[in-house]
Amino acid sequence: VANEGGKHWTVNEVRALIRIWSDKNIQQQLEGTVRNKRIFEQVAARLQKFGIDRDWKQCRTKYKNLKHEYKSIKSAQDSGSTSKTMKFFNELDAILGHCTMEQASKSDNDESERPPEWTEAKSEKDSVG
């Protein structure tokens, strides 16, 4: 069954997309913008070099779907569920895992790295009576 993006992505196509997505340069561009048509045109052009014929819209849709699926599995795992999984989870975790921790410092999961506004906002709410 074809989805809105045309024909289904093959495993190799998704792997190629993830390989391009894992490029630090592409990641930085994607993190810094919402209007990302130009970035996905770049991604599509790079896929073309692998002989994969996808337009920028298909690339963006696949990117969004993968990201969404990854996030839902990640949050399920965080809440203790290990039943959910997806095909490219480890590859995506290598790319997206750092985003959730705001570029986690070298000392992984250091609790003192919390943004100050978390503690301030809480105490302000408490004092407003």
C-alpha positions in Angstrom: 0.0 0.0 0.0 1.5 3.3 -1.0 1.5 6.1 1.5 1.2 9.9 0.8 4.9 9.9 -0.1 4.5 7.5 -3.0 6.1 4.0 -2.9 7.3 2.5 0.4 10.9 3.1 1.5 13.1 0.0 1.3 15.5 -0.9 4.1 18.4 0.3 2.0 16.8 3.6 1.2 16.1 4.2 4.9 19.7 3.3 5.8 21.0 5.8 3.2 18.7 8.5 4.6 19.9 7.8 8.1 23.5 7.8 7.0 23.0 11.3 5.4 21.0 12.4 8.5 23.9 11.3 10.7 26.1 13.9 9.0 26.9 16.5 11.8 26.5 19.3 9.3 23.0 18.1 8.3 22.0 17.6 12.0 23.1 21.1 12.9 21.1 22.6 10.0 18.0 20.6 11.0 18.2 21.5 14.7 18.4 25.2 13.8 15.4 25.6 11.6 11.8 24.8 11.0 11.7 25.9 7.4 13.9 23.1 6.1 13.0 22.6 2.5 16.4 23.5 1.3 18.1 21.0 3.7 15.9 18.2 2.5 16.6 19.2 -1.1 20.3 18.6 -0.2 19.4 15.3 1.4 17.4 14.2 -1.7 20.3 15.2 -3.9 22.7 13.1 -1.8 20.3 10.1 -2.0 20.3 10.5 -5.8 24.1 9.8 -5.7 23.2 6.4 -4.1 20.7 5.8 -7.0 17.7 6.5 -4.7 15.1 8.6 -6.4 13.2 10.6 -3.7 12.1 14.2 -3.7 12.6 16.5 -0.7 9.0 16.1 0.5 9.4 12.3 0.7 12.7 12.8 2.6 11.1 15.2 5.0 8.1 13.0 5.6 10.2 9.9 6.2 12.5 12.0 8.5 9.5 13.2 10.5 8.0 9.7 10.7 11.2 8.1 11.9 11.8 10.9 14.4 8.2 10.5 15.7 8.5 6.7 16.0 11.9 7.0 17.7 10.5 9.5 20.3 7.5 7.4 21.1 9.6 4.3 21.7 12.2 6.3 23.7 9.5 7.7 26.0 8.0 4.2 26.4 11.4 2.9 27.4 11.9 5.8 29.8 8.6 4.8 31.5 9.9 1.2 31.9 8.3 -0.4 28.8 10.7 -2.5 26.7 8.1 -4.1 24.5 8.1 -1.4 21.9 10.9 -1.4 19.3 11.6 -0.3 15.8 13.9 -1.4 13.0 16.4 1.5 13.1 16.2 2.4 16.7 20.0 2.1 17.5 21.0 4.2 14.4 18.5 6.9 15.3 19.5 6.8 19.0 23.0 7.6 17.9 21.7 10.7 16.1 18.8 11.8 18.3 19.9 10.5 21.7 22.0 13.6 22.3 19.2 16.0 21.4 17.0 14.9 24.4 19.8 15.6 26.9 20.7 19.0 25.4 24.1 17.9 24.2 24.7 15.7 27.2 28.0 16.6 28.9 30.9 14.1 28.9 29.9 13.0 32.4 26.7 11.4 31.1 23.5 12.2 33.0 25.0 14.7 35.4 22.0 15.9 37.4 23.6 19.3 38.1 23.3 20.1 34.4 19.6 21.0 34.8 18.7 24.5 33.4 18.3 27.0 36.2 14.8 28.0 35.1 13.5 24.6 36.3 14.2 25.3 39.9 13.4 29.0 39.7 10.0 28.5 38.0 9.0 26.0 40.7 9.9 28.3 43.7 8.1 31.3 42.0 4.9 29.3 41.7 5.1 28.2 45.3 5.5 31.8 46.6 2.6 33.2 44.5 -0.3 32.4 46.9 
